[in-house]
Amino acid sequence: MPRSKLAETAKQRTALLREFKAADVNEKRHRRLQLEDKLANLPLTRERFEK
């Protein structure tokens, strides 16, 4: 394999890895914010009191 092809492949892999890491961070942020929104929007309910 020529060096230029190896360098191009390495650049592509680096770009893919960078995109994957960015997507992972974005997904984690989305999950955290989604959970916070769900907790903030829970309806107020009362438990039944039984004697």
Backbone hydrogen bonds in HBPLUS format (Angstrom, degrees):
<---DONOR---> <-ACCEPTOR-->    atom                        ^
c    i                          cat <-CA-CA->   ^        H-A-AA   ^      H-
h    n   atom  resd res      DA  || num        DHA   H-A  angle D-A-AA Bond
n    s   type  num  typ     dist DA aas  dist angle  dist       angle   num
A0005-LYS N   A0002-PRO O   3.12 MM   3  5.37 121.3  2.48 101.1 115.0     1
A0006-LEU N   A0002-PRO O   3.09 MM   4  6.47 156.6  2.15 151.4 158.3     2
A0007-ALA N   A0003-ARG O   2.84 MM   4  6.07 159.8  1.88 155.3 160.7     3
A0008-GLU N   A0004-SER O   2.92 MM   4  6.08 155.1  1.99 142.5 149.5     4
A0009-THR N   A0005-LYS O   2.93 MM   4  6.12 158.5  1.97 147.4 153.1     5
A0010-ALA N   A0006-LEU O   2.92 MM   4  6.12 156.4  1.97 146.6 153.2     6
A0011-LYS N   A0007-ALA O   2.96 MM   4  6.20 154.9  2.02 146.7 153.2     7
A0012-GLN N   A0008-GLU O   2.96 MM   4  6.23 155.9  2.02 147.6 154.2     8
A0013-ARG N   A0009-THR O   2.92 MM   4  6.16 161.2  1.96 151.2 156.1     9
A0014-THR N   A0010-ALA O   2.93 MM   4  6.10 156.2  1.99 146.0 152.8    10
A0015-ALA N   A0011-LYS O   2.91 MM   4  6.12 157.8  1.96 147.4 153.3    11
A0016-LEU N   A0012-GLN O   2.89 MM   4  6.14 159.4  1.94 149.9 155.7    12
A0017-LEU N   A0013-ARG O   2.89 MM   4  6.08 158.5  1.94 148.0 153.9    13
A0018-ARG N   A0014-THR O   2.92 MM   4  6.11 158.0  1.97 148.0 154.1    14
A0019-GLU N   A0015-ALA O   2.93 MM   4  6.16 159.6  1.97 149.9 155.3    15
A0020-PHE N   A0016-LEU O   2.88 MM   4  6.06 155.3  1.94 146.9 154.1    16
A0021-LYS N   A0017-LEU O   2.96 MM   4  6.17 161.9  1.99 151.0 155.1    17
A0022-ALA N   A0018-ARG O   3.01 MM   4  6.22 157.9  2.06 146.2 152.5    18
A0023-ALA N   A0019-GLU O   2.91 MM   4  6.12 155.6  1.97 147.5 154.2    19
A0024-ASP N   A0020-PHE O   2.91 MM   4  6.14 150.2  2.00 146.1 154.7    20
A0025-VAL N   A0021-LYS O   2.99 MM   4  6.25 160.7  2.03 150.7 154.8    21
A0026-ASN N   A0022-ALA O   2.97 MM   4  6.14 159.5  2.01 146.0 152.2    22
A0027-GLU N   A0023-ALA O   2.87 MM   4  6.05 154.0  1.94 145.3 152.2    23
A0028-LYS N   A0024-ASP O   2.99 MM   4  6.24 161.2  2.03 150.6 155.1    24
A0029-ARG N   A0025-VAL O   2.98 MM   4  6.19 160.7  2.02 150.0 155.4    25
A0030-HIS N   A0026-ASN O   2.92 MM   4  6.11 156.8  1.97 146.4 153.1    26
A0031-ARG N   A0027-GLU O   2.91 MM   4  6.17 162.4  1.95 152.6 156.7    27
A0032-ARG N   A0028-LYS O   3.01 MM   4  6.21 162.3  2.04 150.2 154.8    28
A0033-LEU N   A0029-ARG O   2.98 MM   4  6.16 170.1  1.99 154.4 157.0    29
A0034-GLN N   A0030-HIS O   2.83 MM   4  5.89 153.1  1.90 147.9 156.3    30
A0035-LEU N   A0031-ARG O   3.02 MM   4  6.18 156.1  2.07 146.5 151.7    31
A0036-GLU N   A0032-ARG O   3.01 MM   4  6.30 161.0  2.05 149.8 155.2    32
A0037-ASP N   A0033-LEU O   2.91 MM   4  6.10 156.2  1.97 147.3 153.6    33
A0038-LYS N   A0034-GLN O   3.00 MM   4  6.23 156.1  2.06 145.2 151.7    34
A0039-LEU N   A0035-LEU O   2.95 MM   4  6.20 161.3  1.98 153.2 157.8    35
A0040-ALA N   A0036-GLU O   2.96 MM   4  6.11 152.5  2.04 145.0 152.7    36
A0041-ASN N   A0037-ASP O   3.01 MM   4  6.10 139.0  2.18 143.7 153.8    37
